[in-house]
Amino acid sequence: MLFSQYNDVPKELSIDSAAFATLKLPGSPDFLAPVGDDVWILNIDRVEKLSAKRKKPILSVPVPGACGTMIVGLNSLWVASCSKKVIYRIDNRTGKLLSVIPCGISDKHGEIMLAIGNNSLWVLSDSTGVLTRISAKTNKIQALIAVLPNSHCAVFNFNSVWITNTTGNSVQRINPKINKVVATINVGKTPRFLAAGENGVWTLNQGDGTVSHIDPEQNKVVAIVNTKVPGAGGDIATGAGHVWVRATKGIFLQSINSLSNIINQFILQFTGVVPYGLHKITYGLLLMILIQFGF
C-alpha cells in the first residue's frame, strides 16, 4: 500500500488574478454542475445557470428544497429536492421542467451525489440501503437495488455505478447489466464524496482526511493518499490528469497526480472580505476552472 507524499514547495494562486470572471449572487450558492462554458448552481429553492459572459443568471428554475450535487446528462439537468423527496429533470438548454420523479432521498441534509450512466439516473433513495435506477426514457423507476445502509453518493464510470458506504468504510460496485452489487471494497474512514476517472475511483474519507485510490481492474485500493483534511464537507473531482480535493478545513485545495499519487498543495490568496455564500461559489468555480484549464 502506498502512502503518498507532498511535493516540496506549495504553489501559490491568487483567486483575484486567476479568475477570469467573478459573479456575485444573492442567496446561498452551493453545489455546481458544469456544462460546456457555463455552470448550473444550486441556490435556495432554485437552480440557476451561469455564464462567465453575463453578470446575472441566464436561467433560473424553481426547485423547492433543492439539495445535493446536481448532474448534467442526456440533455437535462437532474437535481434532487430534499423537502419533496423527488428528482427534478430540467431541460439543460431552455430551463423547462420536463419531469418530477418521486423516488426518495437518502440524506435529508442533502449531502448526496447523483450519477448518470446506461441511459439512467442513479440516486441513493433510502438510508436503509436502496439505490434507485430511473429510466431516462420513461422518467420512471426502473430498478431498486439493495446496498449497504448509510450510502448517499454515487458516480458512474468504468461501466459501473460506484457508491460510498459512509458508515461501512467501503465502496460498492454495481453492474448495471444485472442491477446487483458485484464488489465491496474497503477504503478509508467515513468515505462520502467520490469521483471516478483519471486512472481509477477516488473517495474522500472524512473520518481520517485521506483519499483512497481504487483500481477498477482489480476492485481494490492501490494507494492511500494522506491529504490531511478530516472533517465534514469538502469535494473531490477528476480532470486534467489529476484528482482535485477541496477541503473546508486545513489545506484548502490539493491536486493528486493520478499516476504517481503525489500531492501538489495550493496556497490560495484572497483580497478583501468575501461573504460565506460567495466563498462557496468562488471555491466551486475555482475547482472547475482548475480542472478545465489544467492549472
Secondary structure, DSSP 8 states (H G I E B T S, - for coil): -EE--B-SS-EEEEHHHH-S-----SS----EEEETTEEEEEETTEEEEEETT-SS-SEEEE-TTEEEEEEEETTEEEEEETTTTEEEEEETTT--EEEEEE---S-TT---B-EEETTEEEEEEETTTEEEEEETTTSSEEEEEE--SSEEEEEEETTEEEEEETTTTEEEEEETTTTEEEEEEE-SSSEEEEEE-SSSEEEEETTTTEEEEEETTTTEEEEEE-----SS--EEEEETTEEEEE-SSSS-EEEEETTT--EEEEEEE--S---HHHHHHHHHHHHHHHHHHT-
